[in-house]
Amino acid sequence: MFPLAGKDFPDSSESLATAIRDALAQVLTFPNKNHAVTVEGGKYPAIKHVKVDVSNAKVSTNEPPPPPKPKGKRQGGISVQKLDVIGQPILYQDSKADFSVNASGVSFDFAHDIAGKPMLVLTDADGGHLDIKISKDNLQSLLKAVATEAAKQQKVNVQELQVNLDSQGPRSIAADVRVKAKKAVMSGTVNIRGKVDIDDNLVATLSGLSAKGEGMIGSMAAGLLQGKLKQAEGKKIPLMTFSLGDVRLRDVNISTKNGLQVTAEFGKK
């Protein structure tokens, strides 16, 4: 699904490209916004090729926004022979990730989200492939940035963070995060453990979260974290700023070699 800018549904290839681009610009900062979306060929609403390229764009919000959800009646939208969505990489804080969605024979409905804003809902595809990848270094950088921001409130300095991931099945990951922190002249270590499950809409759910401290600072930090982890238990985190609408994933595979990679197929093929 793609959010669309404006109040009305697009009525041409040009207005479609503008609506997608301007909606993405509300959550992303582009190096060159004019080249982010191209709509080529065919006769609207039957389009030959749509390409959305958010490579080197930076997420401009503190947290990635949840994918939009349709509400109410839909109407016939557009068909696309070939769809390519690329972010190689997309930037978030001091880390980056690569993702791509490639599909053929794609159909979309027009709909409105719960706020009444227009959107595209993916309803069908002949075939498609999805790939999301973040290196271990970038994953550690991302988590360290989040931990550092949280630790500032307690005047604690995060010195080092290490992540170990272990695949627990095609859609589950066990995570072990070791954080070394310092407050004034005292230092300590906190071990945070948890599980991540990924569903058909590429939403990750956190569970089994726990913290254990070593040393005075580590034990204090672990105690403070327990409340935060309890609040985060069951939290759902979208892995992409758009979803696959009515289409469901299949052949989902999660690899934890050298970081985290999620691949999947969707559509009829």
C-alpha positions as CSV (number, residue, x, y, z in Angstrom):
1,M,0.0,0.0,0.0
2,F,1.1,3.5,-0.7
3,P,-0.2,6.7,1.0
4,L,-1.1,9.4,-1.5
5,A,-0.8,13.2,-1.0
6,G,-3.7,15.5,-1.6
7,K,-7.5,15.1,-1.2
8,D,-8.4,13.4,-4.5
9,F,-7.4,10.2,-6.2
10,P,-4.9,10.7,-9.1
11,D,-6.4,10.9,-12.6
12,S,-3.2,10.6,-14.7
13,S,0.3,9.1,-14.6
14,E,1.7,12.5,-13.7
15,S,-0.6,13.2,-10.8
16,L,0.0,9.6,-9.5
17,A,3.8,10.1,-9.4
18,T,3.3,13.5,-7.7
19,A,0.9,12.0,-5.1
20,I,3.2,9.1,-4.2
21,R,6.3,11.3,-4.1
22,D,4.7,14.1,-2.0
23,A,3.3,11.5,0.5
24,L,6.7,9.9,0.9
25,A,8.3,13.3,1.4
26,Q,6.2,13.7,4.6
27,V,8.3,11.0,6.3
28,L,11.5,10.9,4.2
29,T,14.1,13.5,3.2
30,F,15.3,12.9,-0.3
31,P,18.6,13.8,-1.9
32,N,16.6,14.5,-5.1
33,K,12.9,14.3,-4.6
34,N,12.1,14.8,-8.3
35,H,13.7,11.5,-9.2
36,A,12.1,9.4,-6.5
37,V,9.0,8.3,-8.4
38,T,8.6,7.5,-12.1
39,V,5.5,6.3,-13.9
40,E,6.1,5.2,-17.5
41,G,4.3,3.7,-20.4
42,G,0.8,2.3,-21.0
43,K,-2.4,4.4,-20.9
44,Y,-3.6,5.4,-17.5
45,P,-4.9,3.7,-15.4
46,A,-3.2,0.7,-17.1
47,I,0.5,1.5,-16.5
48,K,3.6,-0.3,-17.9
49,H,6.1,0.6,-15.1
50,V,6.1,2.3,-11.7
51,K,9.5,2.8,-10.0
52,V,9.8,4.2,-6.5
53,D,13.4,4.8,-5.6
54,V,14.1,6.1,-2.1
55,S,17.8,5.2,-2.1
56,N,19.8,7.5,0.2
57,A,16.6,9.0,1.5
58,K,16.6,9.6,5.3
59,V,13.7,8.8,7.6
60,S,12.8,12.2,9.1
61,T,10.6,11.0,12.0
62,N,11.8,9.7,15.3
63,E,10.1,6.4,14.7
64,P,9.1,4.9,11.3
65,P,5.4,5.5,10.8
66,P,2.9,2.6,10.8
67,P,1.7,1.5,7.4
68,P,-1.6,3.1,6.4
69,K,-4.8,1.0,6.8
70,P,-7.8,1.4,4.5
71,K,-11.2,2.2,5.9
72,G,-14.6,2.2,4.1
73,K,-15.4,1.6,0.5
74,R,-12.8,1.2,-2.2
75,Q,-12.9,1.8,-5.9
76,G,-11.1,0.5,-8.9
77,G,-7.6,1.9,-9.1
78,I,-4.6,1.2,-11.4
79,S,-2.9,-1.8,-12.9
80,V,0.9,-2.0,-13.3
81,Q,2.8,-4.4,-15.5
82,K,6.0,-4.0,-13.5
83,L,6.6,-2.5,-10.1
84,D,9.9,-1.7,-8.5
85,V,10.4,-0.2,-5.0
86,I,14.0,0.3,-4.1
87,G,15.9,1.7,-1.1
88,Q,19.6,0.9,-1.4
89,P,20.2,2.1,1.2
90,I,17.5,4.0,3.2
91,L,18.9,5.9,6.1
92,Y,17.6,6.0,9.7
93,Q,19.5,8.0,12.3
94,D,23.2,6.8,11.9
95,S,22.4,3.4,10.4
96,K,21.2,2.2,7.0
97,A,19.3,-0.7,5.5
98,D,18.7,-2.0,2.0
99,F,15.3,-3.2,0.7
100,S,13.7,-3.9,-2.6
101,V,10.2,-5.0,-3.8
102,N,9.9,-6.2,-7.3
103,A,6.6,-7.4,-8.8
104,S,4.7,-8.0,-12.0
105,G,1.0,-8.0,-13.0
106,V,0.1,-5.7,-10.1
107,S,-3.4,-4.3,-9.3
108,F,-4.3,-1.5,-6.8
109,D,-7.5,-0.2,-5.5
110,F,-8.1,3.4,-4.5
111,A,-9.2,3.8,-0.8
112,H,-9.0,6.2,2.1
113,D,-7.2,5.6,5.4
114,I,-8.8,6.1,8.8
115,A,-8.0,9.9,8.6
116,G,-9.8,10.1,5.2
117,K,-6.6,10.5,3.2
118,P,-6.3,8.8,-0.2
119,M,-4.2,5.7,-0.6
120,L,-3.4,2.8,-2.9
121,V,-4.2,-0.7,-1.7
122,L,-2.3,-3.6,-3.4
123,T,-5.0,-6.2,-4.2
124,D,-3.3,-8.7,-6.5
125,A,0.0,-9.6,-8.2
126,D,1.1,-12.3,-10.7
127,G,4.4,-12.6,-8.8
128,G,6.7,-10.7,-6.6
129,H,9.9,-10.8,-4.4
130,L,10.8,-8.9,-1.3
131,D,14.3,-8.4,0.2
132,I,15.2,-6.5,3.4
133,K,18.8,-6.4,4.7
134,I,20.7,-4.7,7.4
135,S,24.3,-5.5,8.3
136,K,25.3,-6.3,11.9
137,D,27.3,-3.1,12.1
138,N,24.3,-1.0,11.1
139,L,22.0,-2.9,13.4
140,Q,24.3,-2.3,16.3
141,S,24.6,1.4,15.4
142,L,20.9,1.7,15.3
143,L,20.3,0.0,18.6
144,K,23.2,2.0,20.2
145,A,21.6,5.2,19.1
146,V,18.3,4.2,20.6
147,A,20.0,3.1,23.9
148,T,22.1,6.2,24.1
149,E,19.0,8.4,23.8
150,A,17.2,6.5,26.5
151,A,20.3,6.4,28.8
152,K,20.7,10.2,28.7
153,Q,17.6,10.6,30.9
154,Q,19.5,8.8,33.6
155,K,22.8,10.6,32.9
156,V,24.3,7.3,31.8
157,N,26.8,7.0,28.9
158,V,26.5,4.0,26.6
159,Q,30.1,3.0,25.8
160,E,29.6,-0.2,23.8
161,L,26.8,-2.4,22.4
162,Q,27.0,-5.8,20.8
163,V,24.2,-7.8,19.2
164,N,23.9,-11.5,18.6
165,L,21.0,-12.9,16.6
166,D,19.9,-16.5,16.3
167,S,17.2,-17.7,13.8
168,Q,14.5,-19.6,15.6
169,G,12.5,-20.6,12.5
170,P,11.4,-19.1,9.2
171,R,9.8,-16.1,11.0
172,S,11.4,-15.8,14.4
173,I,14.6,-14.4,15.8
174,A,16.1,-14.6,19.3
175,A,18.2,-11.5,20.2
176,D,20.9,-11.1,22.8
177,V,22.1,-7.5,23.3
178,R,25.0,-6.7,25.6
179,V,25.4,-3.1,26.6
180,K,28.4,-1.6,28.5
181,A,27.5,1.7,30.2
182,K,29.1,4.2,32.6
183,K,27.8,6.8,35.0
184,A,30.3,9.1,36.6
185,V,33.2,6.8,37.6
186,M,31.1,3.6,37.8
187,S,30.5,1.2,35.0
188,G,28.5,-1.9,34.4
189,T,27.0,-4.2,31.8
190,V,23.4,-5.0,30.9
191,N,22.3,-8.1,29.0
192,I,18.9,-7.7,27.2
193,R,17.2,-10.7,25.7
194,G,14.1,-11.1,23.7
195,K,12.3,-12.6,20.7
196,V,11.1,-11.1,17.4
197,D,8.3,-12.6,15.3
198,I,7.5,-11.3,11.8
199,D,4.0,-11.6,10.3
200,D,2.6,-11.6,6.8
201,N,2.4,-7.8,6.8
202,L,6.2,-7.4,7.7
203,V,5.3,-6.3,11.2
204,A,7.7,-7.4,13.9
205,T,6.3,-8.3,17.4
206,L,8.6,-8.2,20.5
207,S,8.2,-10.8,23.2
208,G,10.1,-12.4,26.0
209,L,12.0,-9.3,26.9
210,S,14.3,-9.3,30.0
211,A,17.3,-7.5,31.4
212,K,20.0,-8.6,33.7
213,G,22.8,-6.4,35.1
214,E,26.4,-6.8,36.1
215,G,28.0,-4.4,38.5
216,M,26.4,-1.5,40.4
217,I,25.5,0.5,37.3
218,G,24.5,-2.6,35.3
219,S,22.2,-3.8,38.0
220,M,20.7,-0.3,38.4
221,A,20.2,0.1,34.7
222,A,18.6,-3.4,34.4
223,G,16.2,-2.5,37.1
224,L,15.2,0.7,35.3
225,L,14.9,-1.2,32.0
226,Q,12.5,-3.8,33.3
227,G,9.7,-1.3,33.4
228,K,10.4,-0.1,29.9
229,L,10.7,-3.7,28.6
230,K,7.4,-4.6,30.2
231,Q,5.8,-1.7,28.3
232,A,7.5,-2.9,25.1
233,E,6.3,-6.5,25.5
234,G,4.0,-7.3,22.5
235,K,5.0,-4.0,20.7
236,K,4.5,-4.2,17.0
237,I,7.1,-2.5,14.8
238,P,6.6,-2.2,11.0
239,L,9.7,-3.1,9.0
240,M,8.5,-1.0,6.0
241,T,6.6,2.3,5.7
242,F,4.1,0.5,3.4
243,S,2.4,-2.9,3.4
244,L,1.4,-5.4,0.8
245,G,-2.3,-4.7,1.3
246,D,-4.5,-7.7,0.5
247,V,-1.5,-9.8,-0.8
248,R,0.1,-12.3,1.6
249,L,3.7,-13.3,1.8
250,R,4.9,-16.9,1.3
251,D,8.3,-18.6,1.5
252,V,9.4,-16.2,4.1
253,N,13.1,-16.7,5.1
254,I,15.0,-15.0,7.8
255,S,18.8,-15.1,7.9
256,T,21.0,-13.9,10.8
257,K,24.3,-14.4,9.0
258,N,26.3,-11.1,9.1
259,G,23.3,-9.1,10.3
260,L,19.6,-9.6,9.4
261,Q,18.0,-10.4,6.1
262,V,14.4,-11.1,5.3
263,T,13.3,-12.5,1.9
264,A,9.9,-13.6,0.8
265,E,7.7,-14.2,-2.3
266,F,4.2,-13.1,-2.9
267,G,1.5,-13.2,-5.7
268,K,0.2,-16.1,-7.8
269,K,3.4,-17.5,-9.0
